[in-house]
Amino acid sequence: MQAVKSITSIIFSICCGLFADAQNAPVPVGNWRIHLPYHDVRAIAETPEKIYCAARHGMFTLNKTDMSTERLSPINGFGGYKVQAIKYGEETQTLVIVYEDGKIELLRNNTITRNDDIYRKTIVGAKTIYHINIVKDIAYLSTSFGLMELDIVKNEMRNSYQYIGPNGTTIDVYSSSKDNDSIYISTSKGVMSGSTAEGVNLYFFSNWYLSKPASIGSRHIASFHQKLYAEIDSQLYVKENNTWKLFRNYQKLTVTNIDINHNELLIGLYGRHIYRIKEDHTIDSVTIGILNQCMLDGQGKVWYASPIAGLVVKDANNDVGFFPNGPRSNTSHQFINAYGNLWVMAGSISPGTYNPTFNWSRYYHFNNFEWTNSPVHPVLDPVFDMTVASYQKQNGRLYIGSHGAGLVQLNNGVPAKVFDKSNSRLQGRLGGYTYITGLATDSRNNLWVSNWDVDTSLFQISPNGTWTGYKLPYEIRQTGKILIDSRNNKWILTPKSNYGLIAFTDNNTPDKSDDTGVAFNTAKGTGNLPSTAVNDFAFTKSGELLVGTDQGYCKVRSPNNAFRTGNYDCERVIVSVEANSNLGGYLLGSEVIYCITVDGADRRWFGTNNGAWLIDSDGETILRHFTTDNSPLMSNNVHAIGIMESTGEVFFGTEQGIVSYRSDAMPPGKNIEKLTIFPNPVRPEFDGDIAITGLTDNSLVKITDINGALVYQTFSNGGMATWNCRTFDGTRPATGVYLAFCINPDGTETEVGKILFIR
């Protein structure tokens, strides 16, 4: 008995220490996280336990008991991100969720059932579902092609009223309501009604009556205790005793919704009021600012969906908003590690004209747990479209380039100064905009700046603030992204020019007579690029240059030959298209390569128009291919990829938002450091990979039980090794403490970590 107590106390003490370490641990290997802005809520619906919120870029819930929020996405079983409408049916206890693409989900008893009938339906034009009205077990779906009836219990379409417009044409139906004998719909022609009496065939357009014509249309309608309330031509009307009259004499109203909640009728007026109409038709009003939808909960509280404050409860003293933490916007142009966080440049560039888009989201950064958005600061006031950055760790400066407003300097994360044509040597292009399209810092802490499409298109700023301008050979003015290699050579993207990129060296001297530049194009002997439309490029740890174009990618094995022998042509990687076959093809084919990022294990991440690809360090083996079909990616157009150095988490910037994946590699250390093991303890429900970090590259890791018996062995990817929670024979280890013995490649350094398994 004493022995049992002793072992228990040992395990307890180890567990406590491990649990304390785990409080600051990253997401487990192989797991995904969603990073969306949730403050712009478009639609809301109440269930007995929660309020469901459809934001512009995602969905979340508010728990009514503890006021906690939870993100909803494909990670926890939902079918998408862009929710058009949501509605809860009390009789069936089912939440109906409609996505922008026409897909429908029914959530009942924590089980999601899908209906793709409308999504798959062959229709000329849009398949938008604007509104859901639930009557008993039927959901009336107002769509861009008519009115549909969905049987919630059977999960099948019951009736489809598609050709009910003038002369049997299709018509936009924006919302619907039903009373004892009629269906009312708000349409692009006005308010229409159809009798539900037996024998009336509502499939025929002649059985639909135009009750109140409209010039612009009618968007919202509800029948409430023998009265019909509707928005028509941006005014509020009520129909009583078969007569339409103005409900309130307002002009140019923006009515957000007309809904019935808990036997009250709510009317939301953007920037004005929320009307509460009771059963006896007495009216209360709540003054409100901007909103997208309002709702009354079971306790009589008024809630509204705000475009800036999330889900808001209307309080007598202060309105309180709820939404999950996230970045300010869904845009991402570049990821960069700075100040221990992952920073995102949130600006944009017009792809066709290369003009500014006037994106004011600026930047945001992530510390492994939450996002912090750029502050309100006078230095930042005039700056838009922040797209590129360079971090100088030695002096704590972060430089950010704007596509139109110059160069921003942050000191220790605080905005300090803006450089533009008025106070520096930077030049403005026609129209007055100063485009900074590339930034990089060399080994001497000089900042190199691409000033796009001006006479002096490349600048060097020394640590003491001295500016030196360079005119590149071939009269190249269109400079973009800059990378600096180990010899301080500058490799520069040349967007919108006749070249793909240029290699430039100042030979580390102030004498410009020895400056050399070599351009890459599609001709053999001068680069042999697949296309001059180069979107990105990167160096591997072995020194190869990877070049991504709109016609696939290639690599230069010895890029510095451009300055010596002149043999610097790109090579396409050819792989077998079938196992045991002589048939070959180019790796990634002719995919549009938007971005390239090399991870801590020298593996290559490619962002393309067909998802994200991970190629092994051999440059040939495909390890991962993530798309919207097999991952939580929001779009297959992956424009930016960044890796958080402290964790190895890979961030994908798509045209619809940011999502991240905890990879099994991270940058190696020069020496084995204090080991971090996560998760630890390993609980019975966990069945993923354990991450062991703090290693040098290719470290040997041996897992043994407490008696020294070997149960698993592996090598690290960069600074991380993983264990799949299985022994050599594929079984899960028994409960107990296991040891991770870590040895660097030459055997001069060792470290031991402890792992507690609970089976």
Buried (B, 14 or more C-beta within 10 A) or exposed (E): EEEEEEEEEEBEEBBEEBEEBBEEBBBBBBBBBBBBBBBBBBBBBBBEEBBBBBBBBBBBBBEBEEEEBEBBBBBEEBBBBBBBBBBBBEEBEBBBBBBBBBBBBBBBEEEBEBBEBBBEBEBEEEBBBBBBBBBEBBBBBBBBBBBBBBBBBEBEBEEBBBBBBEEEEBBBBBBBBBBEEBBBBBBBBBBBBBBEEEEEEBEEBEBBEEBBEBEEBBBBBBBBEEBBBBBBBBBBBBBEEEEBEEBBEBEEBBBBBBBBBEEBBBBBBBEBBBBBBEEEEEEEBBEBBBBBBBBBBEEEEBBBBBBEBBBBBBEEEEBEBBBBBBBBBBBBBBBBBBBEBBBBBBBBBEEEEBBBBEBBBBBBBBEBEEBBBBEEEEBBEEBBBBBBBBBBEEEBBBBBBBBBBBBBBBEEBEBBEBBBBEEBBBBBBEEEBBBBBBBBBBEEBBBBBBBBBBEBBBBBBEBEEEBBBBBBEBEBBBBBBBBBBEEBBBBBBBBEBEBBBBBBBBBEEEEEEEBEBBBBBBEEEBBBBBBBBBBBBBBBBEEBBBBBBBBBBBBBBEBBBBBEEEEBBBEBBEBEEEEEEEEEBBBBEBBBBBBBBBBBBBBBBBBBBBBBBBBBBEBEEEBBBBBBEEBBBBBBBBBBBBBBBBBBBBBBBBBBBBBBBBBBBBBBBEEBBEBBBBBBBBEEEBEBBBBBBBBBBBBBBBBBBEEEEEBBBBEBBBBBBBBBBBBEEEEEBEEBBBBBBBBBEEEEBEBEBBBBBEE
